[in-house]
């Protein structure tokens, strides 16, 4: 909720849209306007298909990449979450390339076998897999800024090599920007990092708080989706009029306000405050931040991947979480989640959060 919860303009837009109907099962003008806004914000996106969730977006992107390339294998990275479709609920520990085993009950091994899991921020392991199996790899899907092991920025050479390898081997590069899209910059992480993927998955902010997501990318790939192509995708609630209305109202406000410089400043203040609070008490910690997303890990730094994130003291975090809740600050209850600064978090609220953290850290030592 980059504008904060229940922004008056967004709520009013939803209210007006609801008066005309809550679901049509057919495209609307607002859906087209939202797609045009996404295309204008992301130069890599030439066509857009609306869906209802980030899981649907990533599932569709993987199917589309396989249909376009005629290949089966997909690469993902350890600790990156791309929704709960069968082929993506897979990880493979801290080794190099290995075929995944299911990470949830109910997933057939034959499905998971088509997913290769590699370490995040490790371009060498990616290069080795492409050297061995490049002609069988349909796609690489990645969170350009990892957000599901806590906030972990990419090393520049990691994404650069990924782009070069996928181009060389005819594989599709998919950026999962469900979290980072319109969050770290209006044009997402790809604007911030200067890398153009083939397909982009978006969600969260493009729904303005209602269920909406999208997959977009190069026209020649997107045109493989039915009804133009043979890759099937459909959904009665895709492009729901209330959700696309809330999303379009949110994106218009983001363009008007341009909150990103202010979010960067407030995020930096919170980062410093959390780091200083832990440092003064001698508590091992590392604060990772990209724009308005950040994580305070209770671990000696640096935190660059899942193995280094796993070194965090989760008991310490649990005590900190409960102490912060007592102070009126609701953080994510897991050490491995991001915190997000919204435009509604004023300087006063940031300062109150820092003061609460100082008190909560002191209390957490003794709990």
LINTA-V840688 format. One record per pair of residues at least 24 apart in sequence whose ideal C-beta (glycine too) atoms are under 8 Angstrom apart, sorted by the first residue. I is the first residue (numbers start at 0). GAP is how many residues later the second one is. D is the distance in whole Angstrom. If there is no record, write none. Layout:
i->(I & I)
gap->(GAP & GAP)
d->(D & D)
//
This chain:
i->(0 & 0 & 0 & 1 & 1 & 1 & 1 & 1 & 1 & 1 & 1 & 1 & 1 & 1 & 2 & 2 & 2 & 2 & 2 & 2 & 2 & 3 & 3 & 3 & 3 & 4 & 4 & 6 & 6 & 6 & 8 & 8 & 9 & 9 & 9 & 9 & 9 & 9 & 12 & 12 & 12 & 12 & 13 & 13 & 13 & 13 & 13 & 13 & 15 & 16 & 16 & 16 & 17 & 19 & 20 & 21 & 21 & 21 & 22 & 22 & 22 & 22 & 23 & 24 & 26 & 27 & 27 & 27 & 29 & 29 & 29 & 29 & 30 & 30 & 30 & 32 & 32 & 33 & 33 & 33 & 33 & 33 & 34 & 34 & 36 & 36 & 36 & 37 & 37 & 37 & 37 & 37 & 38 & 40 & 40 & 40 & 40 & 40 & 41 & 41 & 41 & 41 & 41 & 41 & 41 & 42 & 42 & 43 & 43 & 43 & 43 & 43 & 43 & 43 & 44 & 44 & 44 & 45 & 45 & 45 & 45 & 45 & 46 & 46 & 46 & 46 & 46 & 47 & 47 & 47 & 47 & 48 & 48 & 48 & 48 & 48 & 48 & 48 & 49 & 49 & 49 & 49 & 49 & 49 & 50 & 50 & 50 & 50 & 50 & 50 & 50 & 51 & 51 & 51 & 51 & 51 & 51 & 51 & 51 & 52 & 52 & 52 & 52 & 53 & 53 & 53 & 53 & 53 & 53 & 53 & 53 & 54 & 54 & 54 & 54 & 55 & 55 & 55 & 55 & 56 & 56 & 56 & 56 & 56 & 56 & 56 & 56 & 57 & 57 & 57 & 57 & 57 & 57 & 57 & 57 & 57 & 57 & 58 & 58 & 58 & 58 & 59 & 59 & 59 & 60 & 60 & 60 & 60 & 60 & 60 & 60 & 61 & 61 & 61 & 61 & 61 & 61 & 62 & 62 & 63 & 63 & 63 & 63 & 63 & 63 & 63 & 63 & 63 & 64 & 64 & 64 & 64 & 64 & 64 & 64 & 64 & 65 & 65 & 66 & 66 & 66 & 66 & 67 & 67 & 67 & 67 & 67 & 68 & 68 & 68 & 68 & 68 & 69 & 70 & 70 & 70 & 70 & 70 & 71 & 71 & 71 & 72 & 72 & 72 & 72 & 72 & 72 & 72 & 73 & 73 & 73 & 73 & 73 & 73 & 73 & 73 & 74 & 74 & 74 & 74 & 74 & 74 & 74 & 74 & 74 & 74 & 75 & 75 & 75 & 75 & 75 & 75 & 75 & 76 & 76 & 76 & 76 & 76 & 76 & 76 & 77 & 77 & 77 & 77 & 77 & 77 & 78 & 78 & 78 & 78 & 78 & 78 & 78 & 78 & 78 & 79 & 79 & 79 & 79 & 79 & 79 & 79 & 79 & 80 & 80 & 80 & 81 & 81 & 81 & 81 & 82 & 85 & 85 & 86 & 86 & 86 & 86 & 87 & 87 & 89 & 89 & 90 & 91 & 91 & 91 & 93 & 93 & 93 & 95 & 95 & 95 & 96 & 96 & 96 & 96 & 118 & 118 & 118 & 119 & 119 & 119 & 119 & 119 & 119 & 119 & 119 & 120 & 120 & 120 & 120 & 120 & 120 & 121 & 121 & 122 & 122 & 122 & 122 & 122 & 122 & 125 & 125 & 125 & 125 & 126 & 126 & 129 & 129 & 129 & 129 & 133 & 133 & 133 & 133 & 134 & 136 & 136 & 137 & 137 & 138 & 138 & 138 & 138 & 138 & 138 & 139 & 139 & 139 & 139 & 139 & 139 & 140 & 140 & 141 & 141 & 141 & 141 & 142 & 142 & 142 & 142 & 143 & 143 & 143 & 143 & 143 & 143 & 143 & 143 & 143 & 144 & 144 & 144 & 144 & 144 & 144 & 146 & 146 & 146 & 146 & 147 & 147 & 148 & 148 & 148 & 148 & 149 & 149 & 149 & 149 & 149 & 149 & 149 & 149 & 149 & 149 & 150 & 150 & 150 & 150 & 150 & 150 & 150 & 151 & 151 & 151 & 151 & 151 & 151 & 152 & 152 & 153 & 154 & 155 & 158 & 158 & 159 & 162 & 162 & 162 & 165 & 171 & 171 & 171 & 172 & 172 & 172 & 173 & 173 & 173 & 173 & 174 & 174 & 174 & 175 & 176 & 176 & 177 & 177 & 177 & 177 & 178 & 178 & 178 & 179 & 179 & 180 & 180 & 181 & 181 & 181 & 181 & 182 & 182 & 182 & 182 & 183 & 183 & 183 & 183 & 184 & 184 & 185 & 185 & 185 & 185 & 188 & 191 & 191 & 204 & 204 & 204 & 204 & 205 & 205 & 205 & 206 & 206 & 206 & 206 & 207 & 207 & 207 & 207 & 207 & 207 & 207 & 208 & 208 & 209 & 209 & 209 & 209 & 209 & 210 & 210 & 210 & 211 & 211 & 211 & 211 & 211 & 211 & 256 & 258 & 259 & 261 & 262 & 262 & 262 & 262 & 262 & 263 & 263 & 265 & 265 & 265 & 265 & 265 & 266 & 266 & 266 & 266 & 266 & 268 & 268 & 268 & 268 & 269 & 269 & 269 & 269 & 269 & 269 & 272 & 272 & 272 & 272 & 272 & 273 & 273 & 276 & 276 & 276 & 276 & 277 & 279 & 280 & 280 & 280 & 282 & 282 & 282 & 283 & 291 & 291 & 291 & 292 & 292 & 292 & 292 & 293 & 293 & 293 & 294 & 294 & 294 & 294 & 294 & 295 & 296 & 297 & 308 & 311 & 315 & 318 & 318 & 318 & 319 & 319 & 319 & 319 & 321 & 322 & 322 & 322 & 322 & 322 & 322 & 323 & 323 & 323 & 325 & 325 & 326 & 326 & 326 & 327 & 328 & 328 & 328 & 328)
gap->(208 & 339 & 341 & 180 & 181 & 203 & 248 & 252 & 257 & 261 & 290 & 338 & 340 & 341 & 247 & 250 & 251 & 256 & 339 & 340 & 341 & 338 & 339 & 340 & 341 & 204 & 339 & 243 & 246 & 337 & 240 & 244 & 198 & 199 & 236 & 239 & 240 & 243 & 232 & 233 & 235 & 236 & 194 & 196 & 228 & 231 & 232 & 235 & 229 & 224 & 225 & 228 & 224 & 221 & 220 & 218 & 219 & 220 & 213 & 214 & 217 & 218 & 217 & 211 & 212 & 211 & 213 & 216 & 211 & 214 & 215 & 218 & 208 & 210 & 213 & 211 & 215 & 172 & 210 & 213 & 214 & 217 & 179 & 181 & 211 & 214 & 215 & 164 & 168 & 176 & 178 & 213 & 177 & 141 & 145 & 146 & 147 & 210 & 139 & 145 & 146 & 148 & 149 & 158 & 174 & 144 & 153 & 146 & 152 & 153 & 154 & 156 & 173 & 174 & 155 & 171 & 172 & 170 & 171 & 172 & 173 & 176 & 169 & 170 & 172 & 175 & 176 & 166 & 167 & 168 & 174 & 165 & 166 & 167 & 173 & 176 & 184 & 189 & 162 & 163 & 164 & 188 & 189 & 194 & 161 & 162 & 163 & 164 & 182 & 184 & 187 & 159 & 160 & 161 & 183 & 185 & 186 & 188 & 191 & 30 & 150 & 158 & 160 & 28 & 29 & 122 & 124 & 147 & 149 & 150 & 159 & 27 & 28 & 29 & 30 & 27 & 157 & 179 & 182 & 26 & 121 & 144 & 145 & 146 & 156 & 157 & 158 & 24 & 25 & 27 & 30 & 83 & 116 & 118 & 120 & 143 & 157 & 24 & 26 & 28 & 29 & 155 & 165 & 173 & 78 & 80 & 113 & 138 & 140 & 154 & 156 & 25 & 26 & 76 & 77 & 79 & 112 & 168 & 170 & 108 & 135 & 151 & 157 & 158 & 160 & 161 & 167 & 169 & 73 & 74 & 106 & 107 & 109 & 133 & 134 & 156 & 72 & 73 & 157 & 162 & 163 & 164 & 70 & 104 & 153 & 156 & 163 & 69 & 70 & 101 & 102 & 103 & 68 & 64 & 65 & 66 & 67 & 100 & 42 & 64 & 66 & 41 & 42 & 43 & 60 & 63 & 64 & 65 & 40 & 41 & 42 & 63 & 64 & 65 & 66 & 67 & 40 & 41 & 42 & 43 & 51 & 54 & 62 & 64 & 65 & 66 & 39 & 40 & 41 & 42 & 64 & 65 & 66 & 40 & 41 & 42 & 43 & 65 & 66 & 69 & 39 & 40 & 41 & 42 & 227 & 228 & 41 & 67 & 69 & 70 & 73 & 226 & 227 & 230 & 257 & 40 & 61 & 62 & 63 & 66 & 68 & 69 & 96 & 62 & 66 & 67 & 59 & 61 & 94 & 119 & 95 & 25 & 26 & 24 & 25 & 27 & 28 & 27 & 53 & 25 & 27 & 26 & 24 & 25 & 26 & 25 & 212 & 213 & 29 & 32 & 33 & 28 & 31 & 32 & 35 & 186 & 187 & 188 & 26 & 29 & 32 & 34 & 38 & 184 & 185 & 186 & 31 & 33 & 34 & 37 & 183 & 184 & 36 & 183 & 32 & 34 & 35 & 37 & 38 & 39 & 32 & 35 & 36 & 39 & 34 & 38 & 35 & 38 & 39 & 41 & 31 & 34 & 35 & 37 & 34 & 32 & 34 & 33 & 34 & 27 & 32 & 33 & 34 & 35 & 60 & 25 & 26 & 31 & 32 & 33 & 34 & 33 & 35 & 31 & 32 & 33 & 34 & 32 & 33 & 36 & 37 & 31 & 32 & 33 & 36 & 44 & 45 & 46 & 49 & 51 & 34 & 35 & 39 & 44 & 145 & 148 & 32 & 33 & 146 & 191 & 188 & 189 & 156 & 157 & 160 & 187 & 138 & 145 & 147 & 153 & 159 & 162 & 185 & 186 & 187 & 188 & 137 & 138 & 139 & 142 & 143 & 144 & 187 & 136 & 143 & 151 & 152 & 153 & 157 & 135 & 137 & 39 & 149 & 37 & 34 & 36 & 35 & 32 & 33 & 34 & 32 & 26 & 27 & 49 & 24 & 25 & 26 & 24 & 25 & 26 & 27 & 24 & 25 & 26 & 25 & 24 & 25 & 24 & 25 & 26 & 35 & 25 & 114 & 159 & 110 & 113 & 24 & 25 & 24 & 68 & 69 & 72 & 108 & 109 & 110 & 157 & 106 & 107 & 108 & 109 & 75 & 106 & 68 & 69 & 72 & 74 & 101 & 98 & 99 & 42 & 45 & 46 & 49 & 41 & 44 & 45 & 36 & 37 & 39 & 40 & 35 & 37 & 38 & 39 & 40 & 41 & 42 & 37 & 41 & 30 & 32 & 33 & 36 & 37 & 26 & 29 & 32 & 27 & 28 & 31 & 32 & 34 & 35 & 86 & 84 & 31 & 81 & 28 & 29 & 78 & 79 & 80 & 27 & 28 & 26 & 75 & 79 & 81 & 84 & 24 & 25 & 26 & 27 & 74 & 78 & 81 & 82 & 85 & 24 & 69 & 71 & 80 & 83 & 84 & 77 & 78 & 80 & 81 & 84 & 80 & 83 & 77 & 80 & 81 & 84 & 83 & 78 & 80 & 81 & 84 & 33 & 78 & 82 & 29 & 48 & 49 & 50 & 45 & 46 & 47 & 48 & 44 & 45 & 47 & 40 & 41 & 42 & 43 & 44 & 43 & 38 & 37 & 27 & 24 & 48 & 44 & 45 & 48 & 37 & 40 & 41 & 44 & 45 & 36 & 37 & 38 & 40 & 41 & 44 & 32 & 33 & 36 & 34 & 37 & 29 & 32 & 33 & 28 & 24 & 27 & 28 & 31)
d->(6 & 8 & 6 & 7 & 6 & 5 & 7 & 7 & 7 & 8 & 7 & 8 & 6 & 6 & 6 & 6 & 8 & 8 & 6 & 5 & 7 & 5 & 6 & 3 & 8 & 7 & 7 & 8 & 7 & 8 & 6 & 6 & 5 & 7 & 5 & 5 & 6 & 7 & 5 & 6 & 8 & 4 & 8 & 7 & 6 & 6 & 5 & 8 & 8 & 5 & 5 & 4 & 6 & 7 & 7 & 8 & 7 & 6 & 7 & 7 & 6 & 7 & 6 & 5 & 6 & 7 & 5 & 7 & 6 & 5 & 5 & 6 & 4 & 8 & 5 & 8 & 6 & 7 & 5 & 5 & 5 & 7 & 7 & 8 & 6 & 5 & 8 & 7 & 7 & 6 & 6 & 8 & 7 & 7 & 6 & 5 & 8 & 8 & 8 & 6 & 6 & 7 & 8 & 6 & 7 & 7 & 7 & 6 & 4 & 6 & 7 & 6 & 7 & 7 & 6 & 4 & 6 & 8 & 7 & 6 & 4 & 7 & 6 & 7 & 5 & 4 & 7 & 5 & 7 & 4 & 8 & 6 & 5 & 7 & 7 & 6 & 7 & 8 & 7 & 8 & 5 & 5 & 4 & 7 & 8 & 5 & 6 & 7 & 7 & 6 & 5 & 5 & 7 & 6 & 6 & 5 & 6 & 7 & 8 & 7 & 7 & 6 & 5 & 8 & 5 & 8 & 4 & 7 & 4 & 7 & 5 & 8 & 3 & 5 & 6 & 8 & 6 & 7 & 8 & 8 & 7 & 4 & 7 & 6 & 4 & 6 & 5 & 4 & 5 & 7 & 6 & 7 & 8 & 6 & 8 & 5 & 8 & 7 & 4 & 8 & 7 & 5 & 8 & 5 & 8 & 7 & 5 & 5 & 5 & 5 & 8 & 6 & 7 & 8 & 6 & 7 & 7 & 6 & 7 & 8 & 7 & 7 & 6 & 8 & 6 & 6 & 5 & 8 & 5 & 4 & 8 & 4 & 7 & 8 & 7 & 8 & 5 & 7 & 5 & 7 & 6 & 4 & 8 & 6 & 5 & 5 & 8 & 5 & 7 & 7 & 7 & 6 & 8 & 8 & 6 & 6 & 4 & 8 & 5 & 7 & 6 & 6 & 8 & 6 & 6 & 5 & 5 & 6 & 6 & 5 & 7 & 8 & 6 & 5 & 8 & 6 & 8 & 5 & 8 & 6 & 7 & 7 & 6 & 7 & 4 & 7 & 6 & 8 & 6 & 8 & 8 & 5 & 7 & 7 & 6 & 7 & 4 & 6 & 8 & 8 & 6 & 7 & 6 & 6 & 7 & 5 & 6 & 6 & 6 & 4 & 8 & 7 & 4 & 7 & 8 & 6 & 8 & 6 & 5 & 6 & 6 & 8 & 7 & 8 & 8 & 4 & 6 & 8 & 5 & 8 & 8 & 5 & 7 & 5 & 7 & 6 & 5 & 7 & 8 & 4 & 6 & 5 & 8 & 4 & 8 & 7 & 7 & 5 & 5 & 7 & 8 & 6 & 7 & 4 & 8 & 6 & 7 & 8 & 6 & 8 & 7 & 8 & 8 & 8 & 5 & 6 & 7 & 6 & 5 & 5 & 5 & 5 & 7 & 7 & 8 & 5 & 5 & 8 & 4 & 7 & 8 & 6 & 6 & 6 & 7 & 6 & 5 & 8 & 6 & 8 & 8 & 8 & 4 & 7 & 7 & 6 & 5 & 6 & 6 & 8 & 6 & 4 & 7 & 6 & 8 & 8 & 6 & 6 & 8 & 6 & 7 & 4 & 6 & 8 & 7 & 7 & 7 & 8 & 5 & 7 & 7 & 5 & 8 & 7 & 6 & 8 & 4 & 7 & 6 & 7 & 8 & 5 & 6 & 5 & 5 & 7 & 4 & 7 & 6 & 5 & 7 & 8 & 8 & 5 & 5 & 5 & 7 & 3 & 6 & 7 & 6 & 8 & 7 & 5 & 7 & 6 & 5 & 6 & 6 & 5 & 5 & 4 & 5 & 6 & 8 & 6 & 6 & 7 & 7 & 6 & 5 & 7 & 7 & 8 & 6 & 5 & 7 & 5 & 8 & 8 & 7 & 5 & 6 & 7 & 4 & 5 & 7 & 7 & 5 & 7 & 7 & 7 & 5 & 7 & 5 & 6 & 6 & 6 & 4 & 6 & 7 & 7 & 7 & 7 & 8 & 8 & 6 & 7 & 7 & 8 & 7 & 6 & 7 & 7 & 6 & 7 & 5 & 4 & 7 & 7 & 6 & 7 & 6 & 7 & 8 & 7 & 8 & 8 & 7 & 8 & 6 & 8 & 8 & 4 & 8 & 7 & 5 & 8 & 6 & 5 & 8 & 8 & 3 & 5 & 8 & 6 & 4 & 6 & 8 & 7 & 6 & 4 & 5 & 7 & 7 & 7 & 6 & 8 & 7 & 4 & 6 & 8 & 5 & 7 & 4 & 7 & 7 & 6 & 4 & 6 & 8 & 7 & 6 & 7 & 7 & 5 & 6 & 7 & 5 & 6 & 5 & 8 & 6 & 5 & 7 & 5 & 8 & 8 & 7 & 8 & 6 & 5 & 6 & 7 & 7 & 8 & 7 & 3 & 7 & 7 & 6 & 7 & 5 & 5 & 5 & 6 & 8 & 5 & 7 & 7 & 7 & 6 & 7 & 7 & 6 & 4 & 7 & 5 & 7 & 6 & 8 & 7 & 6 & 7 & 8 & 8 & 7 & 5 & 7 & 8 & 7 & 7 & 6 & 8 & 6 & 8 & 4 & 4 & 8 & 6 & 6 & 5 & 7 & 7 & 4 & 8 & 4 & 5 & 7 & 6 & 7 & 5 & 7 & 8 & 4 & 6 & 6 & 7 & 6 & 5 & 8 & 8)
//
